[in-house]
Amino acid sequence: MKSLNRGRYRQSGLSMIEVLIAILVSVIGLFGVMKMQLSAVSNTHSAYLRSQAAVVSNAIVDQLRANSGAALSGAYNMALTASPPTSGGLEVADLTQWRADLAAILPSGGGSIACVSATQICTLVVQWDDSRGLAGSNIQQFSLAVRLQ
């Protein structure tokens, strides 16, 4: 009779180990799911910023096409670190508004425009800080080349 009780107790101890292992496996799985969710949220934010850069770039492209003579003469040309011009015509208001939109929509957002009259192509570069993203570097750039005529 005593040997029967020993086997019974040993069996219940084995089931306790199985429960602990099952809990451990479940916790590891939940941590994996949490990490995937965190990565998805971060990458979604990066994609949102990239799409906002495209929207703001298309807005200034419309302005370049509306004032193509000034754009091809170099009035819209501006480097990434340069501030918008303070004197001139319609391009001053366009560039000032574009830079303000970039700063408001994108973290540390800035942009440059380079138009070449010989080819009638303007190249826009929008740059921002994407330190919340997981892939790539902190500084991201969106580039767009358009032909004005």
C-alpha positions, 0 to 999 in steps of 0.5 A: 500500500505504501508503494502505491501512494509513492507513485501517486505523489510522483505523478502529481509532481510531474504534472506541476512541472508540465504546468510550469513549462506550459506557462513559460512557453506561453509567456515567451510567446506573448513577449514575441507577440508584443515585440511584433506589435511594437515593431508594426506600430513603429513601422506604421509611423515611419510609413505615415511620415513618408506619405506626408513627405510625398503630400507636401512635395506634391503641393510645392510641385503644383506651385512650381508648375504654376510659376514655371518661368520663375522656377526654371530661372532658379528663383525656387532653388534652395539648399536643405540648410538654407532659409527661404528668401525674404525678398522676391515675388510669389516664390518667397511666399511659396517657399516660406509656406512649404518650409513651414508645412515641412516643419509642422508635419515632419519632425525636424523636417526640411527640404531643398529644390534644385531646378535646371532650366536646360532639362526643365527638371526640378529635383526636390528633396525632403528630409526628416528625423525618423528616430522612432522607426526601427529600420534604417537611420534616423535621417530619412529622405524623400526625393522627387524629380519632375519635369515642368514643361 
